Amino acid sequence: MDRFMKRITPLDAFPKVQKNIQHATGSGGVLTVFVGLLLAYLAASEFAQYRTVNQEYEFLVDQTRSLDHALQINLDVTIAMPCRDLRADVLDVGGASLPVSRDLKSQAVLFNVKGTKRLGDTVKEKINVHKLVNQAGRNSREKDADALPDNHACRIAGVVNVNKVSGMLHFTALGHGYAGGGHAPHNEMNFTHRVDKLQFGQYYPGLRNPLDRTLEVSKTSMDMFQYFVAIVPTIYIDTNRAFGQKVVLTSQYAVTDYQRSIDERSQGGVPGVFIKYEIEPISVRITESRMGFLGFLTRFCGILGGIFVSVGLLLDVVRWFTSWFA
């Protein structure tokens, strides 16, 4: 072993300089402190770059508009009405009508507005829940003795797969808009609602749904809420995975809303919540990537070595000029 070590000693690229021949200077100490601070800053910047996720956007013609690709609707909506008086349906431009009340889970809950905001605005003051829920249900007649509590509501949640064409998801009262199945009394109709979740397709990191955690308040018992949704098909590609990339076919959307009351002077319409969606012919492909660990290590070591070598050369040049003009 000693013989082997002696043979490779001449190959040492890191010779050691004895301390008794080293000469430290004040300028070198100042420069060392400066270099240390600079290296700390560059190291922190490089680590932040390593942690940053980069997203590249490309616009393509949507190739998934076919019968082989369904549109997935994920929703969680609470309406200030009894579940027995509500129905949910989907109607698309092809004329296909799909009653989705049986596919969705409905649950009687207490209506509240905690954690919500108005669409396009922020709730700045404390809201009286009972006042909001009662506002639409008030009329000149007294409520029946068996009327439900003021904050009784119905939470409708679940996943619905529909044809990938333009259509409308709507929530209406029984006997309003569809014949049969009974008739909801007007004094129980109140389409004040909160949307905790409305998403088209699967979730991907960074997805923002404009209608999530929003609240709309009904002014009368015959209010009609309309949401006009423009859906952009989205292909999300995650290249950061250790074992291959992950591809998610999903959608983003933008929305505008409109509210009006249905009365004798109105030109048609049905009270309820109507979500009209249209699918854009252009899709977005989002490719997410991040610097690999080996790439980060290579850049980091290059910065460390480059700074020390560059500063050392600069110091030698300064000393040479100083000795030349001295």
C-alpha positions as CSV (number, residue, x, y, z in Angstrom):
1,M,0.0,0.0,0.0
2,D,2.9,2.4,0.9
3,R,4.6,1.6,-2.4
4,F,1.4,2.4,-4.3
5,M,1.0,5.7,-2.5
6,K,4.5,6.7,-3.3
7,R,4.0,6.0,-7.0
8,I,0.9,8.2,-7.3
9,T,2.3,11.1,-5.0
10,P,3.7,12.9,-8.1
11,L,0.2,13.1,-9.5
12,D,-1.1,15.2,-6.6
13,A,-3.0,18.2,-8.1
14,F,-3.5,19.7,-4.7
15,P,0.0,20.3,-3.3
16,K,0.1,21.6,0.3
17,V,1.9,24.9,1.1
18,Q,3.6,25.0,4.4
19,K,2.4,27.6,6.8
20,N,5.8,29.0,7.5
21,I,6.1,30.2,4.0
22,Q,2.6,31.6,3.7
23,H,2.2,35.4,3.9
24,A,-1.2,36.9,4.9
25,T,-2.0,40.5,4.2
26,G,-4.8,42.9,5.3
27,S,-6.0,43.4,1.7
28,G,-6.3,39.6,1.3
29,G,-8.4,39.4,4.5
30,V,-10.7,42.1,3.3
31,L,-11.0,40.4,-0.1
32,T,-11.7,37.1,1.6
33,V,-14.6,38.6,3.6
34,F,-16.0,40.1,0.4
35,V,-15.6,36.8,-1.5
36,G,-17.4,35.0,1.4
37,L,-20.4,37.3,1.3
38,L,-20.5,37.2,-2.5
39,L,-20.4,33.4,-2.5
40,A,-23.2,33.2,0.1
41,Y,-25.4,35.5,-2.0
42,L,-24.7,33.5,-5.2
43,A,-25.2,30.2,-3.4
44,A,-28.6,31.4,-2.1
45,S,-29.6,32.7,-5.5
46,E,-28.6,29.4,-7.2
47,F,-30.5,27.4,-4.6
48,A,-33.6,29.6,-5.2
49,Q,-33.2,28.9,-8.9
50,Y,-33.0,25.2,-8.2
51,R,-36.3,25.3,-6.2
52,T,-38.1,27.4,-8.9
53,V,-40.5,25.5,-11.1
54,N,-40.5,26.7,-14.7
55,Q,-43.7,26.5,-16.8
56,E,-43.6,26.7,-20.6
57,Y,-46.9,27.5,-22.5
58,E,-47.7,26.4,-26.0
59,F,-51.0,27.0,-27.9
60,L,-52.3,24.2,-30.1
61,V,-55.5,23.3,-31.9
62,D,-57.5,21.1,-29.6
63,Q,-57.3,17.5,-30.8
64,T,-59.4,16.0,-28.0
65,R,-62.8,17.2,-29.2
66,S,-64.4,13.8,-30.0
67,L,-66.8,11.4,-28.4
68,D,-63.8,9.4,-27.0
69,H,-63.0,12.3,-24.7
70,A,-65.6,13.2,-22.1
71,L,-65.7,16.5,-20.1
72,Q,-65.4,15.9,-16.4
73,I,-67.2,18.4,-14.1
74,N,-66.2,18.4,-10.5
75,L,-68.6,20.5,-8.4
76,D,-69.4,21.4,-4.8
77,V,-72.4,23.8,-4.6
78,T,-74.6,24.8,-1.7
79,I,-78.0,26.3,-2.4
80,A,-80.2,27.9,0.4
81,M,-83.1,25.6,-0.4
82,P,-84.3,22.2,0.8
83,C,-82.9,19.3,-1.2
84,R,-86.4,17.9,-2.0
85,D,-87.2,21.1,-4.0
86,L,-84.1,21.0,-6.2
87,R,-83.0,19.2,-9.3
88,A,-79.8,19.3,-11.4
89,D,-79.6,18.7,-15.2
90,V,-77.1,19.0,-18.0
91,L,-78.3,20.0,-21.5
92,D,-75.7,20.1,-24.4
93,V,-75.9,21.6,-27.9
94,G,-76.4,18.2,-29.4
95,G,-79.8,18.0,-27.7
96,A,-78.7,15.4,-25.1
97,S,-80.4,16.0,-21.8
98,L,-78.9,14.3,-18.7
99,P,-80.6,14.5,-15.3
100,V,-77.6,14.4,-13.0
101,S,-79.4,14.6,-9.7
102,R,-78.9,10.9,-9.2
103,D,-75.2,11.1,-10.0
104,L,-74.6,13.8,-7.5
105,K,-74.6,13.5,-3.7
106,S,-77.0,15.9,-2.0
107,Q,-76.9,16.6,1.7
108,A,-79.0,18.9,4.0
109,V,-76.7,21.4,5.6
110,L,-76.7,24.7,7.4
111,F,-76.0,27.6,5.0
112,N,-73.0,29.8,5.9
113,V,-70.8,32.2,4.1
114,K,-67.6,31.7,6.0
115,G,-64.5,31.7,3.8
116,T,-66.3,33.0,0.7
117,K,-66.1,36.1,-1.5
118,R,-68.2,37.7,-4.1
119,L,-67.2,36.9,-7.7
120,G,-64.7,39.6,-8.7
121,D,-64.7,41.2,-5.3
122,T,-63.9,40.5,-1.7
123,V,-66.3,40.4,1.2
124,K,-65.1,43.3,3.4
125,E,-67.7,43.2,6.1
126,K,-69.3,40.6,8.3
127,I,-72.4,39.0,6.7
128,N,-75.5,38.2,8.6
129,V,-76.3,34.7,7.3
130,H,-79.9,34.6,8.5
131,K,-80.6,37.9,6.9
132,L,-79.1,36.8,3.5
133,V,-81.0,33.5,3.5
134,N,-84.3,35.0,4.5
135,Q,-84.1,37.9,2.2
136,A,-85.2,36.0,-0.9
137,G,-87.8,33.9,0.9
138,R,-89.8,36.7,2.4
139,N,-93.2,37.6,1.0
140,S,-96.4,39.0,2.1
141,R,-97.7,35.7,3.4
142,E,-96.6,34.1,6.6
143,K,-94.7,30.9,6.4
144,D,-96.4,27.6,7.1
145,A,-96.0,26.0,10.5
146,D,-93.9,23.2,9.0
147,A,-91.4,25.6,7.3
148,L,-87.8,24.7,7.5
149,P,-85.2,26.6,9.6
150,D,-84.1,29.9,8.0
151,N,-80.6,28.6,7.3
152,H,-81.6,25.2,5.9
153,A,-79.7,24.5,2.7
154,C,-78.7,21.7,0.3
155,R,-75.1,20.8,-0.6
156,I,-74.7,19.2,-4.0
157,A,-71.3,17.6,-4.7
158,G,-69.8,15.0,-7.0
159,V,-68.3,14.3,-10.4
160,V,-70.3,14.3,-13.7
161,N,-68.9,13.1,-17.0
162,V,-70.7,14.8,-20.0
163,N,-70.1,15.1,-23.7
164,K,-67.2,17.3,-24.6
165,V,-69.4,19.9,-26.4
166,S,-70.9,23.2,-25.3
167,G,-73.7,22.8,-22.8
168,M,-75.4,24.0,-19.7
169,L,-75.4,22.7,-16.1
170,H,-78.3,24.1,-14.2
171,F,-80.0,23.8,-10.9
172,T,-83.8,24.6,-10.8
173,A,-86.7,24.2,-8.5
174,L,-89.2,21.3,-9.1
175,G,-92.0,22.4,-11.4
176,H,-90.0,25.3,-12.8
177,G,-88.5,24.6,-16.3
178,Y,-89.3,20.9,-16.3
179,A,-92.7,19.3,-16.1
180,G,-93.5,16.6,-13.6
181,G,-92.0,15.7,-10.3
182,G,-94.0,18.0,-8.2
183,H,-93.8,21.8,-7.7
184,A,-91.7,23.7,-5.2
185,P,-93.6,26.3,-3.2
186,H,-92.4,29.8,-3.9
187,N,-91.9,30.6,-0.2
188,E,-89.2,28.0,0.0
189,M,-87.4,29.0,-3.1
190,N,-84.1,30.8,-2.5
191,F,-81.2,30.5,-4.9
192,T,-78.7,32.2,-2.7
193,H,-75.7,29.9,-3.2
194,R,-72.0,29.4,-2.6
195,V,-69.7,27.6,-4.9
196,D,-66.9,25.8,-3.0
197,K,-65.6,24.0,-6.1
198,L,-66.3,24.1,-9.9
199,Q,-63.6,22.5,-11.9
200,F,-63.5,21.0,-15.4
201,G,-61.1,18.1,-15.5
202,Q,-58.4,16.9,-13.2
203,Y,-56.5,19.2,-10.8
204,Y,-52.9,20.1,-11.6
205,P,-50.4,22.3,-9.5
206,G,-51.1,25.9,-10.0
207,L,-54.7,25.6,-11.3
208,R,-56.9,28.5,-10.3
209,N,-60.7,28.1,-10.6
210,P,-62.4,31.6,-10.6
211,L,-65.6,30.3,-9.1
212,D,-64.1,28.5,-6.1
213,R,-65.2,29.9,-2.7
214,T,-67.6,32.4,-4.2
215,L,-71.0,33.6,-3.0
216,E,-74.0,35.0,-4.7
217,V,-77.0,36.4,-2.9
218,S,-80.6,36.2,-4.2
219,K,-82.7,39.3,-4.0
220,T,-86.1,37.6,-4.6
221,S,-87.3,34.1,-4.6
222,M,-87.5,34.2,-8.4
223,D,-83.9,35.1,-9.2
224,M,-82.0,33.7,-12.1
225,F,-78.2,33.4,-11.9
226,Q,-76.3,32.8,-15.1
227,Y,-72.6,32.0,-15.4
228,F,-71.0,32.1,-18.9
229,V,-67.9,29.9,-18.8
230,A,-65.3,29.7,-21.5
231,I,-63.3,26.5,-21.1
232,V,-59.8,26.2,-22.5
233,P,-58.6,22.5,-22.8
234,T,-55.3,22.1,-21.1
235,I,-52.5,19.5,-21.4
236,Y,-50.3,19.6,-18.3
237,I,-47.0,17.8,-18.5
238,D,-44.9,17.3,-15.4
239,T,-41.3,16.4,-16.3
240,N,-40.0,16.5,-12.7
241,R,-41.1,13.0,-11.9
242,A,-38.3,10.4,-11.2
243,F,-40.0,7.7,-13.3
244,G,-41.1,9.3,-16.5
245,Q,-43.3,12.3,-17.1
246,K,-46.9,12.7,-16.0
247,V,-49.5,14.0,-18.5
248,V,-52.9,15.3,-17.3
249,L,-55.7,16.2,-19.7
250,T,-57.7,18.9,-17.9
251,S,-59.2,22.4,-18.5
252,Q,-59.0,26.0,-17.3
253,Y,-61.8,28.5,-17.6
254,A,-62.8,32.1,-17.4
255,V,-66.3,33.2,-16.3
256,T,-68.7,36.2,-16.3
257,D,-71.9,36.2,-14.4
258,Y,-75.4,37.8,-14.8
259,Q,-78.3,38.0,-12.3
260,R,-81.9,39.0,-12.8
261,S,-85.3,38.5,-11.3
262,I,-88.1,36.6,-13.1
263,D,-91.4,38.4,-12.9
264,E,-94.5,39.1,-15.0
265,R,-92.6,41.7,-17.0
266,S,-89.6,39.5,-17.7
267,Q,-89.2,38.1,-21.2
268,G,-89.1,34.5,-20.3
269,G,-86.6,32.7,-18.1
270,V,-86.6,30.3,-15.2
271,P,-85.4,30.9,-11.7
272,G,-82.3,28.9,-10.8
273,V,-78.6,28.7,-11.2
274,F,-77.4,28.2,-14.8
275,I,-73.8,27.4,-15.8
276,K,-73.4,27.8,-19.5
277,Y,-70.1,26.5,-20.8
278,E,-68.4,26.7,-24.2
279,I,-65.3,24.8,-25.2
280,E,-62.6,26.8,-27.0
281,P,-61.0,25.2,-30.1
282,I,-57.6,26.2,-28.9
283,S,-55.8,24.2,-26.2
284,V,-52.9,25.1,-24.0
285,R,-50.0,22.8,-23.3
286,I,-48.2,23.5,-20.1
287,T,-44.8,21.8,-19.6
288,E,-43.5,22.1,-16.1
289,S,-39.8,21.5,-15.5
290,R,-37.2,22.2,-12.8
291,M,-33.4,22.1,-12.7
292,G,-32.1,18.7,-11.8
293,F,-29.9,18.1,-8.8
294,L,-26.8,17.2,-10.8
295,G,-27.3,20.4,-12.9
296,F,-27.6,22.4,-9.6
297,L,-24.5,20.8,-8.2
298,T,-22.5,21.4,-11.4
299,R,-23.5,25.1,-11.5
300,F,-22.8,25.5,-7.7
301,C,-19.3,24.0,-7.9
302,G,-18.6,26.1,-11.0
303,I,-19.5,29.3,-9.2
304,L,-17.4,28.4,-6.2
305,G,-14.3,27.6,-8.2
306,G,-14.8,30.4,-10.7
307,I,-15.1,33.0,-8.0
308,F,-12.0,31.9,-6.2
309,V,-9.9,31.7,-9.3
310,S,-11.2,35.0,-10.7
311,V,-10.7,36.9,-7.5
312,G,-7.2,35.4,-7.1
313,L,-6.2,36.5,-10.6
314,L,-7.7,40.0,-9.9
315,L,-5.7,40.3,-6.7
316,D,-2.5,39.3,-8.5
317,V,-3.1,41.9,-11.2
318,V,-3.7,44.6,-8.6
319,R,-0.6,43.7,-6.7
320,W,1.4,43.7,-9.9
321,F,0.2,47.2,-10.8
322,T,0.8,48.4,-7.2
323,S,4.4,47.1,-7.2
324,W,5.0,48.6,-10.7
325,F,4.0,52.1,-9.8
326,A,5.4,52.0,-6.3
